């Protein structure tokens, strides 16, 4: 009798919890929600960027951050600091794309790690590629430095303390802007 009552209680509880569960969302809905959120984050730090451009970059960022498990807020803050989301930008030191990757420096490191070298032409033309390589670089830096350096992300710009400090201040300011969005 006790077993039967326990079984009936479990069945009733499972029926109640099943009917109380919210409908599941499709993968498309989840992706759309993430892309919209990332697009809003971009708008906070770069309000002048056209909506279609924001959305295109947000979609690429969503795929990249999902693949490489990088915080999209961090990538957005770095991109806003580095290039203001201009994929055609080339710095005085030769950094390329919206990700502002220095191919001279990073090709040496990629070669040392046994990774494929960066394609400079593709970096300038293909935002997906640039964001993917940016996330790969951030993962390398995080794995190397995050345990001993809470501003490890500033090494994306420089390994020199003076420049790292100024850079981390700029990136953190943008991350606070993103965090304060409604």
C-alpha positions as CSV (number, residue, x, y, z in Angstrom):
1,X,0.0,0.0,0.0
2,X,2.8,2.4,0.9
3,X,4.6,1.7,-2.4
4,X,1.3,2.3,-4.4
5,X,0.7,5.6,-2.6
6,X,4.3,6.7,-3.4
7,X,3.9,5.7,-7.0
8,X,0.6,7.6,-7.3
9,X,2.2,10.6,-5.7
10,X,5.1,10.5,-8.1
11,X,2.8,10.2,-11.1
12,X,0.6,13.1,-10.0
13,X,3.7,15.2,-9.3
14,X,5.2,14.4,-12.7
15,X,1.9,15.3,-14.4
16,X,1.7,18.6,-12.5
17,X,5.3,19.5,-13.3
18,X,5.0,18.5,-16.9
19,X,2.0,20.8,-17.5
20,X,3.7,23.6,-15.5
21,X,6.8,23.5,-17.7
22,X,7.2,26.3,-20.2
23,X,7.2,25.5,-23.9
24,X,10.7,24.9,-25.1
25,X,12.2,27.4,-27.6
26,X,13.6,26.3,-30.9
27,X,17.3,26.7,-31.7
28,X,16.3,29.5,-34.1
29,X,14.5,31.4,-31.3
30,X,17.5,31.0,-29.0
31,X,19.9,32.1,-31.7
32,X,17.7,35.1,-32.6
33,X,17.5,36.2,-28.9
34,X,21.3,36.0,-28.5
35,X,22.0,37.9,-31.7
36,X,19.5,40.6,-30.7
37,X,21.1,40.9,-27.3
38,X,24.6,41.1,-28.8
39,X,23.3,43.7,-31.3
40,X,22.0,45.8,-28.4
41,X,25.4,45.5,-26.7
42,X,27.1,46.8,-29.9
43,X,24.7,49.7,-30.1
44,X,25.7,50.8,-26.6
45,X,29.3,51.3,-27.5
46,X,28.8,52.2,-31.2
47,X,25.4,53.8,-31.6
48,X,26.3,55.2,-35.1
49,X,26.7,51.7,-36.6
50,X,23.9,50.9,-39.1
51,X,21.4,48.3,-37.8
52,X,22.1,45.9,-40.6
53,X,25.8,46.1,-39.9
54,X,25.3,45.7,-36.2
55,X,23.1,42.7,-36.8
56,X,25.6,41.0,-39.2
57,X,28.4,41.5,-36.8
58,X,26.2,40.3,-33.9
59,X,25.4,37.1,-35.7
60,X,29.1,36.5,-36.4
61,X,30.0,37.3,-32.8
62,X,27.3,34.9,-31.5
63,X,28.7,32.0,-33.6
64,X,32.3,32.9,-32.7
65,X,31.7,33.3,-28.9
66,X,29.7,30.1,-28.8
67,X,32.4,28.2,-30.6
68,X,35.3,29.6,-28.6
69,X,33.5,30.2,-25.4
70,X,34.5,33.8,-25.2
71,X,32.4,36.5,-23.4
72,X,30.7,38.5,-26.2
73,X,30.9,41.6,-23.9
74,X,34.7,41.4,-23.8
75,X,35.0,41.0,-27.6
76,X,32.6,43.9,-28.2
77,X,34.5,46.1,-25.8
78,X,37.8,45.2,-27.4
79,X,36.5,45.8,-30.9
80,X,35.0,49.1,-29.9
81,X,38.4,50.1,-28.4
82,X,40.5,48.8,-31.3
83,X,38.6,49.7,-34.5
84,X,35.1,51.1,-33.6
85,X,33.7,48.2,-35.7
86,X,35.5,49.3,-38.9
87,X,36.7,46.1,-40.7
88,X,38.7,48.2,-43.2
89,X,40.8,49.8,-40.5
90,X,44.6,49.4,-40.6
91,X,46.6,50.8,-37.7
92,X,50.0,52.5,-37.9
93,X,51.5,49.3,-36.6
94,X,49.8,47.2,-39.3
95,X,47.0,45.8,-37.2
96,X,44.2,44.6,-39.5
97,X,40.4,44.4,-39.5
98,X,37.8,45.2,-36.9
99,X,39.7,42.9,-34.6
100,X,43.0,44.8,-35.2
101,X,45.2,41.7,-35.4
102,X,48.9,42.2,-35.9
103,X,49.8,39.4,-38.3
104,X,53.5,39.8,-37.9
105,X,53.3,39.1,-34.1
106,X,50.6,36.5,-34.2
107,X,51.9,34.5,-37.2
108,X,55.1,33.9,-35.2
109,X,53.0,32.7,-32.3
110,X,50.6,30.6,-34.4
111,X,53.6,29.0,-36.1
112,X,55.2,28.2,-32.7
113,X,51.9,26.6,-31.6
114,X,51.5,24.6,-34.8
115,X,48.5,26.6,-36.0
116,X,47.8,27.8,-39.5
117,X,49.2,31.3,-40.2
118,X,46.8,34.2,-40.4
119,X,45.6,35.2,-43.9
120,X,46.1,39.0,-44.1
121,X,43.9,39.4,-47.1
122,X,41.1,37.4,-45.6
123,X,41.3,39.3,-42.3
124,X,40.6,42.6,-44.2
125,X,37.7,41.1,-46.2
126,X,36.0,38.5,-44.0
127,X,34.6,39.7,-40.6
128,X,33.8,36.1,-39.6
129,X,37.4,35.0,-40.1
130,X,38.7,38.1,-38.2
131,X,36.3,37.5,-35.3
132,X,37.2,33.8,-35.2
133,X,40.9,34.6,-35.1
134,X,40.4,37.2,-32.5
135,X,38.6,34.7,-30.3
136,X,41.4,32.2,-30.9
137,X,43.9,34.7,-29.8
138,X,41.9,35.7,-26.7
139,X,41.7,32.0,-25.7
140,X,45.5,31.7,-26.0
141,X,45.9,34.8,-23.8
142,X,43.3,33.7,-21.3
143,X,44.8,30.2,-21.0
144,X,48.3,31.6,-20.5
145,X,47.7,34.6,-18.2
146,X,44.2,34.5,-16.6
147,X,45.4,32.7,-13.4
148,X,48.0,35.4,-12.6
149,X,46.6,38.5,-14.3
150,X,43.0,39.6,-13.9
151,X,43.5,42.0,-16.8
152,X,44.9,39.3,-19.1
153,X,42.7,40.6,-22.0
154,X,44.9,43.8,-22.2
155,X,47.7,41.6,-23.5
156,X,45.6,41.5,-26.7
157,X,46.9,45.1,-27.3
158,X,50.3,45.0,-25.6
159,X,52.5,43.1,-23.2
160,X,54.0,46.3,-21.8
161,X,52.6,47.3,-18.4
162,X,52.2,51.0,-19.3
163,X,50.1,50.3,-22.5
164,X,48.3,47.4,-20.9
165,X,47.1,49.6,-18.1
166,X,45.8,52.4,-20.4
167,X,44.2,49.8,-22.7
168,X,42.5,47.8,-19.9
169,X,41.0,51.1,-18.6
170,X,39.4,51.8,-22.1
171,X,38.1,48.2,-22.4
172,X,36.7,48.1,-18.9
173,X,34.9,51.4,-19.5
174,X,33.1,49.9,-22.5
175,X,32.3,46.7,-20.6
176,X,30.7,48.9,-17.9
177,X,28.7,50.7,-20.5
178,X,27.5,47.3,-21.9
179,X,26.7,46.0,-18.4
180,X,24.6,49.1,-17.6
181,X,22.3,48.6,-20.6
182,X,18.6,48.2,-19.9
